[in-house]
Amino acid sequence: MQASEQCHGYTATNTVDFKRVQRLIRKHTSIVISDAKQDFVRARIMRRVRELELTGIAEYCDKIENGTEPVSNFTSLVTTNHTHFFRERHHFDILLSHLSDSLKDKIVWSAGCSSGEEPYSIAIALLEKYPDLLDCGFRMIATDLDEKIIEQAKKGIYPLERIEPLSNAQRSQCCVRGVGSQQGQIRIKKPIRDFIEFKTLNLDGELVFNHKIDIIFCRNVVIYFDHETKVKLFANFADIQNKGDLLFIGHSESLNNITTAYECIGNTTYRRK
Ligand SMILES: C[S@@+](CC[C@H](N)C(=O)[O-])C[C@H]1O[C@@H](n2cnc3c(N)ncnc32)[C@H](O)[C@@H]1O
């Protein structure tokens, strides 16, 4: 191989294939994958290439484009689902301090909920203050682009060590411990699992809600979206929120130069103006 054909150890063909992968990721998830992530993304896709016994990444891209590989399999491979219970705990304290005595007819949306720790943390935090949460007319919606992760979130099963951030009272109120083959795992109690409406939704698509959303958690999701997609998404959020409603974003995200529809009221916490 000539040195001129190589770039950081990849051949020219590899680079063309990766550009195609980047375009497909952008098209189906809005995520912009930098060249620096090439090793990481390539390794994930190659696992699937081997599973399907394909000749390489180009053939895999063909299958996505001609519909013989479901797009959901592809998006599952390339999204980052890292999350944990009570991530960015200050948000839950702010949430509780801003809510009124009644949650009747209020709606909270966890947008980009991954495997469910975020919406379950919201429910767990609220249940302490509002014991009648599950039947007071309050609604919780949790969505993610990744179908597989939504199926996992609905199950609400986690290794025991994942619930370390929960107090003993929260553990006994909200979790059951697995026995036998489920030893070492916990499951979120059924009434809480059933209460949350889990759905797949691409945030880059149309956001159709027949109600305004009082509280939106959209944390650590838009970090890899391009500027234009962020502007469109936060404009859509502003449309579905009323003055005074809350929006929580991730610790490394900001609304500067994205929207003026919100005012910052705390650490990565915004209120609709
Ligand atoms: C890093 S996780 C964040 C989970 C949780 N919000 C938190 O902060 O712990 C990012 C999630 O965003 C989802 N995601 C990425 N692009 C998306 C899109 N276009 N629409 C909806 N969800 C998306 C991913 O599937 C992933 O589960």
The ligand as a MOL file (V3000), in Angstrom:
LIG
                    3D

  0  0  0     0  0            999 V3000
M  V30 BEGIN CTAB
M  V30 COUNTS 27 29 0 0 0
M  V30 BEGIN ATOM
M  V30 1 C -26.0670 9.1810 26.3110 0
M  V30 2 S -27.7410 8.6580 26.2520 0 CHG=1
M  V30 3 C -28.4500 9.7790 27.4380 0
M  V30 4 C -29.4900 9.1010 28.3070 0
M  V30 5 C -30.1070 10.0060 29.3880 0
M  V30 6 N -30.8370 11.1010 28.8070 0
M  V30 7 C -29.0430 10.5110 30.3380 0
M  V30 8 O -28.7140 11.6890 30.3200 0
M  V30 9 O -28.5080 9.7020 31.1100 0 CHG=-1
M  V30 10 C -28.2510 9.3690 24.6880 0
M  V30 11 C -29.5140 8.7230 24.1360 0
M  V30 12 O -29.9890 9.5530 23.0670 0
M  V30 13 C -30.5370 8.7000 22.0820 0
M  V30 14 N -30.5780 9.4070 20.7850 0
M  V30 15 C -29.5570 9.7190 19.9630 0
M  V30 16 N -29.9820 10.3280 18.8440 0
M  V30 17 C -31.3430 10.4250 18.9840 0
M  V30 18 C -32.3720 10.9610 18.1570 0
M  V30 19 N -32.1190 11.5130 16.9620 0
M  V30 20 N -33.6510 10.8770 18.6100 0
M  V30 21 C -33.9280 10.3150 19.8020 0
M  V30 22 N -32.9950 9.7890 20.6310 0
M  V30 23 C -31.7170 9.8430 20.2230 0
M  V30 24 C -29.6000 7.5050 22.0680 0
M  V30 25 O -30.2110 6.3510 21.5080 0
M  V30 26 C -29.2550 7.3510 23.5530 0
M  V30 27 O -30.0540 6.3910 24.1810 0
M  V30 END ATOM
M  V30 BEGIN BOND
M  V30 1 1 1 2
M  V30 2 1 2 3
M  V30 3 1 2 10
M  V30 4 1 3 4
M  V30 5 1 4 5
M  V30 6 1 5 6
M  V30 7 1 5 7
M  V30 8 2 7 8
M  V30 9 1 7 9
M  V30 10 1 10 11
M  V30 11 1 11 12
M  V30 12 1 11 26
M  V30 13 1 12 13
M  V30 14 1 13 14
M  V30 15 1 13 24
M  V30 16 1 14 15
M  V30 17 1 14 23
M  V30 18 2 15 16
M  V30 19 1 16 17
M  V30 20 1 17 18
M  V30 21 2 17 23
M  V30 22 1 18 19
M  V30 23 2 18 20
M  V30 24 1 20 21
M  V30 25 2 21 22
M  V30 26 1 22 23
M  V30 27 1 24 25
M  V30 28 1 24 26
M  V30 29 1 26 27
M  V30 END BOND
M  V30 END CTAB
M  END
